[in-house]
Amino acid sequence: MENKTLGIIGGTGWLGRAIAEALLDRGFLRPEQLLISNRSGVSTFGAGVRLLADNQQLVDLSDIVVLSVRPEQFRELRINARGKRVISLMAGIPAAAISAATGADGVVRAMPNAAVEIGQSFTPWYSAVNLDERDRDWVQRLFECVGASDELPDEDGIDYLSALSGTGPAFPAMLQMALTNQAVAAGIPLAIAQRAAQGVVVGGGQMLANRDPRQMIESLMAYRGVTAAALQSMADQDIESIVGRAIQAGAEVARRGL
Ligand SMILES: NC(=O)c1ccc[n+]([C@@H]2O[C@H](COP(=O)([O-])OP(=O)(O)OC[C@H]3O[C@@H](n4cnc5c(N)ncnc54)[C@H](OP(=O)(O)O)[C@@H]3O)[C@@H](O)[C@H]2O)c1
């Protein structure tokens, strides 16, 4: 897929634009290798990147087509991608449905998250067709332009991880809100509660970038103090099964289809 032309349908959206910008910034693609389509005709890309109003024209001019529209918008696309590789970023649309609707020869499903914006997405991907070593490496390097990436051996993993890593900042945001609300309920002024909760989620998250969370918990539990009491309370309430049920609820939606 080296030196190929990449077309992104929906390349001006949240995910599509961040990925496209990263591919250019990292030198993965030259501007003339990138095509974008949308309905509004509005784009922030500089000279060289072609913006098209006609999705079929984008498909015809591209070697590889990325689908970065919302799942419900996919049904309105009427494209014939016979002979092309398609990479779908859409949640809840199986590779077989994408092949059937577009005629694409090979479909790759990938599930980035909102952290593409800061180059820190984790992006699992799955190919419904056998890729040779060069093509596999190309897909992997493409998603490494926006963070870390791994190939998955089965498609169900994409649906499961849609509800885990695909949610990006959702779980930390919910934790931060809960910490803030509980502090306010305990009488801490709102602005201080917000700063304290942000310190836990953002500062704590950064510390975990290079540390093992199990070791971190074990060493904090070993103090047998304030932190240990709080963590023990969460463990007694089976925090893992709460998390597990939340992810399964999301994964069921992805598996059922959007
Ligand atoms: N955002 C996330 O955190 C996230 C995480 C994981 C997966 N995803 C998946 O990524 C996909 C894109 O999500 P997003 O958040 O980037 O959505 P978004 O910001 O709404 O972007 C959608 C893009 O598609 C374009 N579009 C819509 N209909 C079109 C059509 N018929 N032809 C051409 N372009 C069209 C829109 O531009 P116009 O309005 O100008 O047409 C826009 O550029 C979704 O399928 C979602 O499941 C998103």
The ligand as an ORCA input file, in Angstrom:
! r2SCAN-3c Opt
* xyz 0 1
  N     -15.429     10.356     17.845
  C     -14.990      9.282     18.519
  O     -14.490      9.369     19.654
  C     -15.060      7.921     17.884
  C     -14.455      6.824     18.523
  C     -14.462      5.577     17.903
  C     -15.089      5.423     16.673
  N     -15.702      6.493     16.085
  C     -16.360      6.285     14.790
  O     -15.818      7.192     13.855
  C     -16.812      7.577     12.916
  C     -16.756      9.091     12.751
  O     -17.040      9.696     13.991
  P     -16.766     11.249     14.249
  O     -16.931     11.462     15.713
  O     -15.510     11.692     13.576
  O     -18.039     11.879     13.471
  P     -18.242     13.356     12.940
  O     -17.350     14.336     13.660
  O     -19.705     13.624     12.936
  O     -17.730     13.293     11.430
  C     -18.489     12.749     10.405
  C     -17.949     13.277      9.090
  O     -18.647     12.658      8.030
  C     -19.026     13.656      7.066
  N     -20.186     13.109      6.371
  C     -21.399     12.790      6.869
  N     -22.205     12.258      5.928
  C     -21.450     12.228      4.787
  C     -21.710     11.796      3.478
  N     -22.899     11.289      3.097
  N     -20.724     11.908      2.572
  C     -19.505     12.432      2.898
  N     -19.198     12.853      4.146
  C     -20.176     12.763      5.063
  C     -19.252     14.912      7.885
  O     -19.077     16.103      7.170
  P     -20.322     16.903      6.526
  O     -21.319     17.127      7.631
  O     -19.704     18.151      5.987
  O     -20.849     16.026      5.466
  C     -18.089     14.788      8.890
  O     -16.903     15.270      8.289
  C     -18.152      7.065     13.456
  O     -18.613      6.029     12.635
  C     -17.855      6.567     14.845
  O     -18.543      5.345     15.133
  C     -15.690      7.728     16.653
*
